[in-house]
């Protein structure tokens, strides 16, 4: 299956790696090390060379407890980098945003996918996305980043996440967004306890069977920190184990910080998947 990301094809017949490029000064995993545009561009090119099939660029932190940034600030962080990168990257750029203005400006600057952790639920986002022609990743979140980890509660987390995503697909379809432009993401860590996250991953195949490509972000997340009792910079092994479980169950895009290692891991899984 081939996804058209604003003119750049993304082949999802095998699981692919999405490299994370954080342009936030407070970015929780890389401490804002790639904040300067030149270094961001070098980092993106390195991730492509390491085998990333798409680069996800974000200018607003969505980590638990993070504060919102203004439209102007977010645009100032992401647009110059997208403008510089789009012409020189072979792989598509995804814009991690929930703001309609940023979606429009980013796609105009060359982004080929929208990654919205609010699943187009913020005012104007659905209309903005419908007016563009790039694929959209719809992610599930319970609550808001500022408070979502305080008291996450579900009767049946898997059923509720799947139901939410199906409802958002219907909402998108009604707004004129073709189904083949949509990807689904259960939103690991977004208003979920450790057990919720583990249960969602164990049964990820249920979401995969809905038929839309599934994207997952597990890299360095607190579920790994909690199980292993490791700080952020020591979560690679845990991240690879979870990426493997997701790819094994049919996830098509794995969003990661450590591209080279993750590409190796999913290549091995693909080798096993490809034999009888
Ligand atoms: C995810 C994400 C983050 C995720 C999608 C982090 C922006 C926190 N996580 N987008 N974004 N899925 N689609 O740990 O799981 O990277 S930010």
Boltz pocket constraint, residues with backbone or C-beta under 6 A from the ligand:
constraints:
  - pocket:
      binder: B
      contacts: [[A, 58], [A, 62], [A, 63], [A, 96], [A, 115], [A, 116], [A, 117], [A, 137], [A, 139], [A, 185], [A, 187], [A, 188], [A, 215], [A, 216], [A, 217], [A, 218], [A, 219], [A, 220], [A, 221], [A, 255]]
      max_distance: 6.0
